[in-house]
């Protein structure tokens, strides 16, 4: 996994370690300019939803409904900041089989002759064997307890604040519908995807 030190040395250390991790986890004949770096993560959305600030008349006390039901779904999301490509799927559960399906989408989205390096955290279903069926996908793990290094955290925050907070869902099907709509709204602006998710330490060639 990547290592970090203090905040001042972190970008340089990340770049050096990430380049090494990438070289170790990709085919030896592959130049680094043929590598596409993806960030991947999961988030849970459901009837126990988050609330956020809303506009209201001065002096008023707007009400927000808080559901008592417990239906929810997980979105597996991934972005490639260099080109704005994205892949996602929604599932009622998280496990290695669903992870493989998500990596399959990334594999299929990777152009012939290129290789996808997927950066992710250390969740229990983020195991290296989930990428073994795909010759054009490798995994690199982030340091433990470092969610700030994964821009997918900012993506989830964007979805919640702009599309999914202060909402009521009738059930799982509506959760899937609304989360899909929120994701599609986010990825509709490719420049937004690139800007929000780019990190300088993933630049492998400059």
C-alpha positions as CSV (number, residue, x, y, z in Angstrom):
1,X,0.0,0.0,0.0
2,X,1.0,3.6,-0.4
3,X,2.7,5.3,2.5
4,X,2.3,8.9,3.8
5,X,4.3,11.1,6.1
6,X,3.4,14.7,7.1
7,X,1.2,17.0,5.1
8,X,4.1,18.9,3.5
9,X,6.0,15.8,2.2
10,X,2.8,13.8,1.4
11,X,2.4,14.8,-2.3
12,X,6.1,14.0,-3.2
13,X,6.0,10.7,-1.2
14,X,2.7,9.8,-2.7
15,X,4.0,10.4,-6.3
16,X,7.1,8.4,-5.6
17,X,5.3,5.5,-4.0
18,X,2.5,5.5,-6.5
19,X,4.9,5.2,-9.4
20,X,6.6,2.3,-7.7
21,X,3.3,0.6,-6.9
22,X,2.1,1.1,-10.5
23,X,5.3,-0.4,-11.9
24,X,5.1,-3.4,-9.6
25,X,1.4,-4.1,-10.4
26,X,1.4,-3.6,-14.2
27,X,2.9,-5.7,-17.0
28,X,6.6,-5.1,-17.3
29,X,6.5,-4.2,-21.0
30,X,3.9,-1.5,-20.5
31,X,5.1,2.2,-20.6
32,X,3.5,4.4,-17.9
33,X,1.9,6.6,-20.5
34,X,-0.3,3.7,-21.4
35,X,-1.7,3.5,-17.9
36,X,-5.1,4.9,-16.9
37,X,-5.5,5.7,-13.2
38,X,-8.9,5.2,-11.8
39,X,-10.2,5.9,-8.3
40,X,-12.9,3.5,-6.9
41,X,-15.1,3.5,-3.8
42,X,-18.6,2.6,-2.6
43,X,-21.2,4.6,-0.7
44,X,-24.5,3.6,0.9
45,X,-27.7,5.5,0.3
46,X,-31.1,4.8,1.7
47,X,-34.1,5.6,3.8
48,X,-32.0,6.6,6.8
49,X,-30.9,9.6,4.7
50,X,-28.8,12.6,5.5
51,X,-30.1,16.1,6.0
52,X,-28.5,19.3,4.8
53,X,-29.0,23.0,4.9
54,X,-31.8,24.4,2.8
55,X,-33.0,27.9,1.8
56,X,-35.9,29.1,3.9
57,X,-37.6,32.4,4.8
58,X,-35.9,34.3,7.6
59,X,-37.3,33.3,11.0
60,X,-39.0,30.1,9.7
61,X,-38.1,26.6,10.8
62,X,-38.4,24.3,7.8
63,X,-39.2,20.7,8.5
64,X,-37.4,17.7,7.0
65,X,-38.9,14.2,7.1
66,X,-36.8,11.5,8.8
67,X,-37.8,8.0,7.7
68,X,-38.0,5.1,10.1
69,X,-37.6,2.4,7.4
70,X,-34.2,0.8,6.6
71,X,-34.0,0.0,2.9
72,X,-30.7,1.0,1.3
73,X,-28.5,0.3,-1.6
74,X,-24.8,0.6,-2.4
75,X,-23.3,2.4,-5.4
76,X,-19.9,1.2,-6.6
77,X,-18.4,4.2,-8.4
78,X,-15.1,4.8,-10.3
79,X,-13.6,7.7,-12.2
80,X,-10.6,8.2,-14.4
81,X,-9.6,11.8,-13.9
82,X,-7.3,12.0,-16.9
83,X,-10.0,11.4,-19.4
84,X,-13.3,11.8,-17.4
85,X,-14.4,8.2,-17.9
86,X,-16.7,6.8,-15.2
87,X,-18.2,3.5,-14.3
88,X,-20.8,2.6,-11.7
89,X,-23.3,0.0,-10.6
90,X,-25.8,-0.2,-7.8
91,X,-26.3,-3.3,-5.6
92,X,-28.3,-4.2,-2.5
93,X,-25.1,-5.6,-0.9
94,X,-21.3,-5.4,-1.1
95,X,-19.1,-8.4,-1.6
96,X,-16.3,-9.7,-3.9
97,X,-18.6,-10.8,-6.6
98,X,-20.1,-7.4,-7.0
99,X,-16.6,-6.0,-6.9
100,X,-15.6,-8.2,-9.8
101,X,-18.6,-7.0,-11.8
102,X,-17.5,-3.4,-11.2
103,X,-13.9,-4.2,-12.3
104,X,-15.3,-5.9,-15.4
105,X,-17.0,-2.6,-16.3
106,X,-13.7,-0.8,-15.9
107,X,-11.9,-3.5,-17.9
108,X,-14.4,-3.1,-20.8
109,X,-14.1,0.7,-20.7
110,X,-10.3,0.5,-21.1
111,X,-9.0,0.9,-24.6
112,X,-7.0,-1.9,-26.2
113,X,-3.3,-1.5,-25.5
114,X,-4.0,0.5,-22.3
115,X,-4.0,-0.7,-18.7
116,X,-6.3,0.4,-15.8
117,X,-4.7,0.9,-12.4
118,X,-7.6,1.1,-9.9
119,X,-6.8,3.0,-6.6
120,X,-9.0,2.0,-3.7
121,X,-9.1,1.6,0.1
122,X,-8.6,-1.5,2.1
123,X,-12.3,-2.6,2.4
124,X,-12.7,-6.4,2.9
125,X,-14.0,-7.0,-0.6
126,X,-11.1,-5.0,-2.2
127,X,-8.9,-8.0,-2.6
128,X,-6.3,-8.4,-5.3
129,X,-7.9,-11.6,-6.6
130,X,-11.0,-9.7,-7.7
131,X,-8.9,-8.3,-10.6
132,X,-7.3,-11.6,-11.6
133,X,-9.9,-12.3,-14.4
134,X,-8.9,-9.1,-16.2
135,X,-5.5,-8.8,-17.9
136,X,-5.9,-5.1,-18.3
137,X,-6.7,-4.2,-14.7
138,X,-4.5,-3.9,-11.6
139,X,-5.3,-2.7,-8.1
140,X,-3.3,-0.3,-5.8
141,X,-4.3,0.2,-2.2
142,X,-4.4,3.5,-0.4
143,X,-2.9,3.8,3.1
144,X,-5.2,2.8,6.0
145,X,-7.4,5.5,7.4
146,X,-6.7,8.0,4.6
147,X,-10.1,8.7,3.0
148,X,-9.0,12.2,2.1
149,X,-6.7,10.6,-0.6
150,X,-9.6,9.2,-2.5
151,X,-11.5,11.9,-4.5
152,X,-14.5,9.5,-4.6
153,X,-15.3,10.9,-1.1
154,X,-15.8,14.3,-2.7
155,X,-18.0,12.7,-5.4
156,X,-20.3,11.1,-2.7
157,X,-20.4,14.5,-0.9
158,X,-21.4,16.2,-4.2
159,X,-24.2,13.6,-4.8
160,X,-25.6,14.0,-1.2
161,X,-25.5,17.8,-1.1
162,X,-26.9,18.5,-4.5
163,X,-29.2,15.5,-5.2
164,X,-29.9,13.1,-2.4
165,X,-30.2,14.8,1.0
166,X,-33.5,15.8,2.5
167,X,-35.3,13.1,0.5
168,X,-37.8,10.4,1.2
169,X,-37.5,7.0,-0.6
170,X,-40.5,4.7,-0.9
171,X,-38.3,1.6,-1.2
172,X,-35.2,0.0,-2.8
173,X,-36.4,0.6,-6.4
174,X,-36.8,4.3,-5.8
175,X,-33.4,4.4,-4.1
176,X,-31.8,2.9,-7.2
177,X,-33.7,5.3,-9.5
178,X,-32.7,8.4,-7.6
179,X,-29.1,7.4,-7.0
180,X,-28.7,6.6,-10.7
181,X,-30.2,9.9,-11.6
182,X,-27.8,11.7,-9.2
183,X,-24.8,9.8,-10.6
184,X,-25.8,10.6,-14.2
185,X,-26.2,14.3,-13.3
186,X,-22.6,14.3,-11.9
187,X,-21.0,12.6,-14.8
188,X,-22.8,14.6,-17.4
189,X,-20.2,17.3,-17.0
190,X,-16.9,15.7,-17.9
191,X,-14.8,18.7,-16.9
192,X,-16.5,18.6,-13.5
193,X,-15.4,15.0,-13.1
194,X,-11.8,15.8,-14.2
195,X,-11.5,18.9,-12.0
196,X,-13.0,17.3,-8.8
197,X,-11.1,14.1,-9.0
198,X,-7.7,15.0,-10.3
199,X,-4.8,14.5,-8.0
200,X,-1.3,15.6,-9.0
201,X,0.4,12.5,-7.5
202,X,-1.3,10.2,-10.0
203,X,0.6,11.9,-12.9
204,X,3.0,9.1,-13.9
205,X,4.8,10.7,-16.9
206,X,5.7,14.3,-15.9
